Amino acid sequence: MEALDLARWQFGITTVYHFFFVPVTIGLAFGVAGLQTAWHRTGKEKYLRLTRCFGKLFLINFALGLVTGIVQEFQFGMNWSDYSRFVGDVFGAPLAIEGLLAFFLESTFLGLWIFGWDRLKPSLHLASIWLAAIGTALSAYFILAANSFMQNPVGYRMNTESGRAELTDFWAVLTNDVVLVTFPHTMFACFMVGGAFIAGISMWHLLRRPDAPAEDTDAFRTSTRLGAVVLLVAGLGTMISGDFQGKVMTEVQPMKMAAAEGLYEDARPAPFSLLTVGTLDGSEPIMEVKVPHLLSYLGTGTWDGEVRGIDSLQAEYTELYGPGDYSPNIPITYWTFRMMITAGGLAMLGGAWMLWATRRGRVPSLQARGGRWLLRTALVLPLLPLAANSFGWIFTEMGRQPWVVFGLLPTSAGVSPGTTTAEVATTLIGFTAIYGALAVVEVRLLITYVRKGLPDADPPEIPDDADAPLAYAY
């Protein structure tokens, strides 16, 4: 394999791995803030205990996500220096604001929240976790704004002498049509992860610990229903925002939409393929299950709109950009798009089942009919929307190929010119090994603290001495 192929593999592995932590962090940040708000408003002890229980899991995930995010950015200089040189004037601006504003906002107020139990007024302590949660959302927005420039370049001019894209309109970058639809879609998807995380863990405790104290059972039943409601509402939001995103994608990246459907010829109206079995190269279908007119609606907003096919777009791009293959990997884009939808839909079904199982004060039991299947659902539920997020991210990035900046810079032109195959292979193996070790640490920590259940409501005693070390109140 060449250095380009290994560099793409390395960036793909580190990006997808880092993105495992992102939706959990964002979803749990707002989930914990909501639980603490419920405690602040009602004074009920169960909300305080749930806040500390899921707050601990949120902090574990935040710490490891921070480490993987920092490592990821080093690759821009290591393996993609020509890309960094080309787009740095534009790409650097939103990333700089993300670091200076959003990240410092979330990290500063998260520190106040961690060490502020019984040191800050309850209202200020509550404000700390909300500001930290808002910081995670702002981080997501600025990062997505930078990524959206790669999908749909705006607010720039080309300097022909230096061969660089130069920023001319920062507001245009921040209000890119792509980021305006991608951000709500991403946030709703993150809320799905947070809701599934809370509901799945809570349901596991209800089923596995039938002899738990009544107050623990009541608390976990409440959090099961809250998590399931968030999962379902966020799922509907994800579907609606995804519909808007599909129409923008059809407008600015028609090849990606054609690849998502495996559509080779222009179609009016265009059907949506629920399942297609094709030849090995993906160019000819063997068996298809289609919904008539649906792709036209998803892409254009009308039931008889035209959707461009891969062949005509390939001819257009060849004339515009010169000879080359301008279609992405069709099997990957086709199946990741469907796996994203399937995993998200299954997660919503799991949430609906948990709401039904806990209706009218019911507490589900392993011995009841379907109890063991409900337990299996609880174990899998947090992973389903997380998988949907990852499949969506893979589809987004792979569907842009062969461009690293759509229409401006091919991926092959962005790799560092002096990087050798051996160098990239060494760092690829090293990063993969380190990330594998971190995955073991993350999973073991989460399992350990999930099994411990709800902590006591009383925080550790805080010494009156102002010089005493801060207390980590978990």
Summary of the structure (lengths in Angstrom):
residues: 474
radius of gyration: 24.0
end to end distance: 48.2
largest distance: 75.6
contacts: 1610
relative contact order: 0.14
helix: 70%
strand: 6%
